[in-house]
Amino acid sequence: MSFFENGIKAKVMSTELIIEANVSKKVLFKALDFAQEFEERYSAYKESSLLCKVNKNAGVKPVICNVYELELFTKALEMAEASEGVFDPTIGVLSQGLYGFGKESAKIPTQKELEAVKKLVNYKNYIVTKSEVYLIKKGMKLDFGGIGKGFVADKIVQILLEGGASKFLVNVGGEIVTLGKKYNIAIKDPFSKANLAVIKTSKKSLCISTSGDYERYISSKENHHILDHKTAKQNHYYSSVTLIKDGVDATLLDAVATIIFNSKRGLLQEIAQKFGVAIVVVTREGEIFFENFKGLDIEGVELFSL
């Protein structure tokens, strides 16, 4: 962890957390504490976490949660329903289980192994009530890797605003929220260490999300970490996906990035319209495509290719 003028940088949730804001160090520490507590509560790899408790009780009994704990469980289910399962948090039986992303035992499963397990991926067997969370079938596992970073970014923004911030940048592993200051946000070239483009923000609140097949994989990018809920394998429509939305809703963008990764290019305009986002994708051949929801208010925001 390190401090800089009006900011803090730390490693949380196996990713980099950067906060720059015109607030006190006390508020910055409060934001950092939240991110660390989130990891303890929702990590798929910490046996003591609430998420692991829910997974261990799959097909056995519901797990009682308080209203604050239920918020993320609820948001994940809502995004699954909105996408009809293209984003599915019950993917954990594959991502954590068979593939083991993030573990030393990570491997590429056989087709036979995938066929035996992928039937457990079904958000319709994921129940959230006003006080409980329950996975109906034994062996099911939740994984919030496709929504957790965005959720943390939004909550940190809330802490900063409550602490009196009027300008800030929050970056949780590529889930970015800005306000009150013009920033240059680079879009990484998925094929090199260079940057592909720059997003020049306005002073209005804005959130940006970038995901790529280069972020986490087994052996090669062919086996990246973003899985299709139907095939239990990877799609290769894009190497990079960047989303832009006005306001503060990094949680939404984080989940929509997964939806786009598993959607053919012909569906991008429909997705942009449905979720109110601008989309920049880079195909595996290096082509760049842009889709914008016409009602999106991103006045002053510019995208420059390098």
C-alpha positions in Angstrom: 0.0 0.0 0.0 1.2 3.5 -0.8 0.0 7.1 -0.4 0.3 9.9 -2.9 -1.1 13.4 -2.9 -4.8 13.1 -2.2 -4.7 9.4 -3.0 -3.9 5.8 -2.1 -2.8 2.7 -4.1 -3.1 -0.8 -2.7 -3.5 -4.5 -3.8 -7.0 -5.8 -2.9 -9.0 -8.7 -4.3 -6.0 -9.8 -6.3 -6.1 -6.6 -8.3 -4.9 -3.0 -8.0 -7.0 -0.4 -6.2 -6.4 3.3 -6.9 -8.3 6.1 -5.2 -7.6 9.8 -5.9 -10.0 12.2 -4.1 -10.1 15.6 -2.3 -10.8 14.0 1.1 -9.0 13.3 4.3 -6.7 10.3 4.9 -9.4 9.1 7.3 -11.9 8.8 4.5 -9.4 7.1 2.2 -8.7 4.5 4.9 -12.4 4.0 5.3 -12.7 3.2 1.6 -9.7 0.9 1.8 -11.1 -0.9 4.8 -14.4 -1.5 2.9 -12.5 -3.1 0.0 -10.6 -5.3 2.3 -13.7 -6.3 4.2 -15.4 -7.1 0.9 -12.7 -9.5 0.0 -13.1 -11.3 3.4 -16.8 -11.5 2.9 -17.3 -12.4 -0.8 -14.0 -14.1 -1.8 -14.6 -17.5 -3.5 -11.2 -18.6 -2.3 -11.4 -17.8 1.4 -13.0 -20.7 3.3 -14.3 -18.4 6.0 -16.1 -16.0 3.6 -19.9 -15.6 3.5 -19.8 -16.6 -0.2 -18.0 -19.9 0.6 -20.6 -20.6 3.3 -23.4 -20.2 0.8 -21.6 -22.5 -1.6 -20.9 -25.1 1.0 -24.7 -25.1 1.9 -25.8 -25.6 -1.7 -28.6 -28.1 -1.8 -28.5 -28.3 2.0 -30.1 -25.2 3.5 -30.4 -21.4 3.0 -27.9 -19.1 4.6 -29.2 -16.2 6.6 -27.8 -12.8 5.6 -28.3 -9.2 6.8 -29.7 -6.5 4.5 -26.2 -5.2 3.6 -24.8 -8.6 2.7 -27.9 -9.3 0.5 -27.3 -6.3 -1.7 -24.6 -7.9 -3.9 -26.4 -11.3 -4.0 -29.5 -9.4 -5.2 -27.7 -7.3 -7.8 -26.0 -10.4 -9.2 -29.4 -12.2 -9.6 -30.9 -9.1 -11.2 -28.2 -9.0 -13.8 -28.6 -12.7 -14.5 -32.3 -12.3 -15.0 -31.9 -9.2 -17.2 -29.5 -11.1 -19.4 -31.4 -14.4 -19.3 -28.3 -16.0 -18.0 -25.6 -14.7 -20.3 -24.3 -13.2 -17.1 -24.7 -16.0 -14.6 -23.1 -15.9 -11.1 -23.6 -19.6 -10.6 -20.7 -20.1 -13.1 -18.5 -20.8 -10.0 -18.7 -24.5 -10.4 -16.7 -24.0 -13.6 -14.6 -21.0 -12.9 -13.5 -21.9 -9.4 -14.2 -25.6 -9.7 -13.2 -27.3 -12.9 -10.9 -24.6 -14.4 -9.7 -23.4 -11.0 -8.8 -19.9 -12.2 -6.6 -18.2 -9.6 -5.5 -21.5 -8.1 -2.2 -23.3 -8.5 -4.2 -26.4 -9.6 -5.8 -24.5 -12.5 -6.3 -26.7 -15.6 -8.2 -27.1 -18.8 -11.1 -29.5 -18.3 -12.0 -32.3 -20.7 -15.3 -32.1 -22.6 -16.5 -35.0 -20.5 -15.8 -33.1 -17.3 -17.6 -30.0 -18.6 -20.7 -32.0 -19.7 -21.0 -33.5 -16.2 -20.9 -30.2 -14.4 -22.2 -27.4 -16.7 -25.9 -28.4 -15.9 -25.3 -26.9 -12.4 -24.9 -23.5 -14.0 -28.4 -22.0 -13.8 -29.3 -18.8 -12.1 -32.9 -20.0 -11.9 -31.7 -22.3 -9.1 -30.3 -19.3 -7.2 -32.7 -18.0 -4.7 -32.5 -14.6 -2.8 -35.2 -13.6 -0.3 -35.3 -10.7 2.1 -33.2 -12.6 4.6 -31.6 -15.7 2.9 -29.5 -16.9 0.0 -29.9 -20.5 -1.3 -28.5 -22.6 -4.1 -31.0 -25.3 -4.7 -28.7 -28.0 -6.1 -25.7 -29.6 -4.4 -22.5 -28.8 -6.1 -23.6 -25.3 -7.3 -21.2 -22.4 -6.6 -21.5 -18.7 -6.8 -18.7 -16.6 -8.3 -18.9 -12.8 -8.1 -15.8 -12.2 -10.2 -17.9 -10.7 -13.0 -19.6 -8.1 -10.8 -17.6 -7.7 -7.5 -15.1 -5.1 -8.6 -17.7 -2.9 -10.0 -19.7 -3.2 -6.8 -16.7 -2.2 -4.7 -16.0 0.8 -7.0 -19.6 2.0 -6.5 -19.4 1.6 -2.7 -16.1 3.4 -2.5 -17.6 6.3 -4.4 -20.5 6.4 -1.9 -17.9 6.6 0.9 -16.0 9.4 -0.8 -19.2 11.4 -1.4 -20.3 11.0 2.2 -16.8 12.2 3.2 -17.2 15.4 1.2 -15.5 14.6 -2.1 -16.2 16.8 -5.0 -13.7 15.3 -7.4 -12.2 11.8 -7.5 -11.0 8.9 -9.6 -11.7 5.3 -8.3 -10.1 2.4 -10.2 -10.8 -1.1 -9.0 -8.9 -3.4 -11.4 -10.3 -1.6 -14.5 -13.7 -0.6 -13.1 -13.3 3.2 -13.1 -15.5 6.0 -11.8 -14.6 9.7 -12.1 -16.2 13.0 -11.0 -15.2 16.7 -10.9 -12.0 16.6 -12.9 -11.0 15.8 -16.4 -9.0 12.6 -16.7 -7.3 10.7 -19.5 -8.3 7.0 -19.3 -6.2 4.7 -21.5 -7.6 1.7 -23.2 -4.9 -1.0 -23.3 -3.9 -2.6 -26.5 -4.8 -6.3 -26.0 -2.0 -7.4 -28.2 0.9 -5.4 -26.7 2.0 -3.4 -23.6 1.0 -0.2 -25.4 -2.3 1.7 -25.2 -4.8 1.6 -28.0 -6.9 4.7 -27.3 -7.6 7.4 -24.7 -10.9 8.4 -23.2 -10.9 12.1 -22.2 -13.6 12.5 -19.6 -15.5 15.6 -18.7 -16.1 16.8 -15.1 -19.5 15.0 -14.9 -19.7 11.7 -13.2 -18.8 8.8 -15.5 -18.0 5.1 -15.2 -15.8 3.1 -17.4 -15.2 -0.7 -17.5 -12.5 -2.6 -19.4 -12.1 -6.4 -19.6 -9.9 -8.5 -21.8 -8.9 -12.0 -22.6 -5.3 -11.1 -21.6 -6.3 -10.5 -17.9 -6.4 -14.1 -16.7 -6.0 -17.4 -18.6 -4.7 -20.9 -18.4 -1.7 -21.6 -20.7 -2.9 -19.1 -23.4 -5.6 -16.5 -24.1 -7.5 -19.3 -25.8 -8.4 -20.4 -22.3 -9.3 -17.0 -20.8 -11.4 -16.6 -17.6 -14.7 -15.3 -19.1 -16.9 -18.4 -19.7 -20.1 -19.0 -21.7 -22.8 -20.3 -19.4 -24.1 -22.7 -22.2 -21.0 -24.2 -23.5 -18.9 -23.9 -20.3 -16.1 -22.7 -22.6 -14.6 -19.5 -23.9 -15.9 -17.4 -26.7 -13.4 -15.5 -28.9 -15.5 -12.7 -30.4 -13.3 -10.0 -28.8 -9.9 -9.5 -27.2 -11.0 -6.4 -25.3 -14.3 -4.8 -24.2 -14.6 -1.2 -22.9 -17.9 0.2 -21.7 -18.8 3.9 -20.9 -21.8 5.1 -19.0 -22.8 8.4 -17.4 -23.4 8.6 -13.7 -22.2 6.0 -11.2 -23.0 2.4 -11.9 -19.8 0.4 -12.2 -21.7 -2.7 -10.9 -23.8 -2.7 -14.0 -20.9 -2.2 -16.3 -18.8 -5.0 -14.7 -21.6 -7.5 -15.4 -22.4 -6.1 -18.9 -18.8 -6.7 -19.9 -19.3 -10.4 -19.4 -22.5 -10.2 -21.4 -20.8 -8.6 -24.3 -17.8 -11.0 -24.2 -20.4 -13.7 -24.8 -22.4 -11.9 -27.5 -21.8 -11.7 -31.2 -21.2 -8.3 -32.7 -24.7 -8.2 -34.3 -26.1 -7.9 -30.7 -24.0 -5.0 -29.5 -26.4 -2.2 -30.5 -29.3 -4.0 -28.7 -27.1 -4.4 -25.6 -26.1 -0.7 -25.7 -29.7 0.3 -25.9 -30.9 -2.1 -23.2 -28.3 -1.1 -20.6 -27.7 2.5 -21.7 -24.0 2.1 -22.4 -21.4 3.0 -25.0 -19.4 0.0 -26.2 -15.9 -0.2 -27.6 -14.7 -3.7 -28.7 -11.5 -4.9 -30.2 -11.8 -8.1 -32.1 -9.1 -10.9 -32.1 -8.2 -9.6 -35.6 -7.5 -6.1 -34.2 -10.6 -4.4 -35.6 -12.2 -1.7 -33.4 -16.0 -1.3 -33.3 -18.0 1.3 -31.4 -21.7 1.2 -30.4 -23.4 4.0 -28.6 -26.8 4.2 -26.9 -28.3 7.3 -28.4 -29.8 8.5 -25.2 -26.5 8.4 -23.3 -25.4 11.8 -22.0 -21.6 11.7 -22.2 -21.2 15.4 -23.3 -17.6 16.4 -23.3 -16.3 12.8 -23.3 -14.0 12.0 -26.2 -12.4 8.9 -27.5 -9.0 9.2 -29.3 -7.3 6.4 -31.1 -3.5 6.4 -30.7 
